[in-house]
Amino acid sequence: MFRLGYFNDLNMAKNVAIRLNWKNISMRPVVDTQRSVTLVGGGDVAGEDLARVLPLAPVLVAADGGANQLRALGHLPDHVIGDLDSIDPGVRAELGARVVHVADQDSTDLDKALRLIRAPLVIGLGFDGGRLDHTLAAMSSVVRHGRSRVVLLGAEDLCFLAPPQITLDLQADARFSLFPMGRVTGRSEGLHWPIAGLEFAPDSIIGTSNRVTAGRVDLGMDAPAMLVLLARCWLDDVLGRLLAAPDWPETPRNAAEDA
């Protein structure tokens, strides 16, 4: 939780940070780039994973305690965004004005970071792991963000919000899981169990453990509410296909925040 006294103590220690009031935020993104972003959370991050994604997404951003993970791996982020209840005071002092404090406890650090990043694509590391509540919160943030070009890379799987339409070149018999985070319908070609005509919802019909029939999958959704979960080996193909696919339009709220 955010503690004003703690923040003031750090200021007295000459740590410079930008502070934003999330309730009244109306500003351009903190990160505005034509390059893709690697966004690191406070969960476990393997050095091999960071080395894999940085060439694909070279702008390095931490969500709060993700800065600790990066420092331990020998990296310093270009920016840190969050409520700063997890970042190590020494790391925060070292980063100075690269730290953006968003004073809000009603959203996750992933929410805050995604709303302050404008980039072609975001790859998230360190947002899954041992705590199921953290994983669920991250998946909720991806859906709440409402844009498809955010991919969470976990220890075994990757996860992204299904765009209105996407074609993926996978492999016959590959696992293809769909998990609805709201009421949503869709259509598919190339899945063993087609989804047309099904009304998905988290408390009724879900689509986990489907599988690919011949390699190519065409998928379409009527609303930004369906998560796609695939084995992480498909990361490169997914990134390319997401960049080529149409995305969901910005919500009025997001458009106002980016104004």
N, C-alpha and C positions, 0 to 999 in steps of 0.2 A: 504494500500500500504506500501511496505517496505521503511523505511527512514533510511539512513545510520547514520545520526546524532543521531537518537533515539537509534540505536543499540550501538553506541559508548558510549552514556550516560549510558546505562545499564552496559556496560563493566566497565566504571569508577566506577560504584556502586558495582563492584566486582561480578557481575553475570557472571558465567562461562557457556558458551554454545558452542556446536559444530556448526560450520557453513560450509555448503556445497554449492558449486557452481553447481546448477542443470544442467547448460548447459554442464558441463564437468564431470558430476558425473560418476564414475566408481569405485564401491566399493561394499563390501559385505553389505547385509542388516543391518540396525541398530538393528532390532529385528529378530533374527534367533532362532527359538524355535520349539520343537516338540509338544508344547501345543497350543491350539487354542487361538486366540486373541480377546479381546473386544476392539473395536476402537470407541472412543467417539468424536463426532463432536460438533460444537458450538450451535446447536439447542437445543430445550428443551429436557431434559432427565429426565424421572421419576425415582425416587429411586427404585420403585418396579421393573422396567425393568432392571435396573442395577443389582439388587439382583437376578433377574431371570437368567441373562445371565452369570454372573461371574462364577458360578460353572461349566458352560459349556465351557467357554473360559476365563481362569483365568489370562492370561497375559493382563494387562491393559495399553492401549496406548491412548493418546489423539492426535487429529488433531488440532493443534493451540488452538483456544478458547475453545475447548472441555475440556482443563485443568481447565478452570474456572468453568465449570459445575461440574466436578469431585470434585474440592475443596469444592464447595458449598454443595456437598452431603457427605462430610467427607472422600473422597478418594484422594490419590495422585497417578498419573500414573507412571508406570515404565519408560515410555518415552513420550516425546512430540515431534511431527514432524510437521513442517509447516513453513510458511514465517513469522510467529510471529507478524502479524499485529492485532491480536485479543486477545492474552493472556494477562492477567492482569500483570503489572510489578511486583507486590508483589508475585504472584504465580510463575512467571518466576524466580525470585530471590530465592524463596524457593526450587525450583526444581534443579537449578544449572545445572550441567553437564548432567542431564537427558533430557535437552532441545536440540533438533537438529534443527538448523535453516537452511532451504533450501531457498537460495536467488533466487527466481524465481517468476515472476508474470504471467507466461503463463500457469500455471497449477493450479488446485485447491489443497487445503490442503489434500483432500481425495486422489487425484492422488499421491501426494508426499508420503503420509503415505503408501499407498498400494505398491508403488514401493520399499519401504524400509523395508517392512515386509515380512519375509519368515516364514510361519506357515501353519499347516494343514488346518486351516479354520479361517476366520475373520467374526465376527458379528459386524455390525455397528449400533450405536445408535446416535441420535441427528443429523441425516442428512436429515430429512424431517421436516415438520412443516408449519408455516404460510406463509413463502415465497416460492412461486412456483419456482422462479428461482433457489433457493438453492436446492430444491428437484430435479429439472431437471438436474442440474449440477452434483449432486451425482449419479443419474442414468447414466449419460453419463460417469462418472468416472468408474463405475462398468464395463461398456462395454469396455471402453478404456483399462482397466486393462487386459481384455481378459481371465480371469480365473473364473471358476464357483463357487469356494468355498469362495465367499464373499456374505454375506446375510445382507441386510439392514432391520432393524426392525423399523417400524413406529408405529404411534398411533393406526392404524387399520389393516395395511397390512404388509407383508414382501415382499421383492423383491430380486431376484438373477438372474444371467445370466444363461440361460439354457445351460447345458452341452451337449456334443454330443448325449448322451443317458441317460435317467433317468427313474426310476419307482417310483411312489409315491402312498402310500396307504392313501387315503383321505376318503371322505364320500360322498355317493350319494347326488347329487344336490349341492355340494359345488361349490362356485364360482371359476373359473379357468381362469385367464386373461393372455393373451400374448400380449406384446407390442414390435414390431420390432424397433430397433434403426438403422437398415440398411436393405439392401435387404437380405432376408433369406427365405429358404423353410424348411419344416419339415414334420414329420409324427406323428400320434397319434393314440392311442387306449384308449377308456374309456372316450372320450369327446363327448358331445351331438352333437357338430359340428366338425367333423373331419377336420384336417388341411392339409392332403395330397393333393398335386396338387395346393396348393395356393402359390402364390409368394407374400410374405409379404414385406411391406416397410412402413416407417412412413408417407409417403404422399399418400398411396393408401390403401392396405388391412392391417388392424390390427385385433387383436384377443381378444379384451376385452369382459368381461362378458360371456364367455363360461361357461359351467358347467359340472361337473363330472356325469357320468351316473350310475356307479355301485360301485365306491369306488377306484378301482385301475386305475391309469393312466400311460401308457407308452408313453414317449415323446422322439423324436429325432430331432436334428437340423443339418443342413449342414454347419453352420457357427456360430461363436460366436457373434451373433447380436440380439438375442431374449431375452427379459426380461420376467420372470415369476412373476406374482403378485398373492399372495394368502392371505387369512385371517391369521393374526398373530398366531392364535391358532395352526397352523400346524408347528410351528417352530421346535419342537423336531424331528418330522418325516423328515422334510426337511434337517436338519443338518446331520442326520444319512444317509440319502439317497445320499446327495451330497458327503459325504466322501467315499461312496461305489461306486459312479459312476465315469466313466472316465472323466478327465478334458481336456480342450483344451490345446494343447502344448504351451510352452512358445514361445513368439515371439523372433526373433533375438535380438531386442532391450532390452527386459526384461532379456534375457539370458546374454547379455553383462553387464547389470547393476548388475546382481547377481554374476558375475564372481569374 
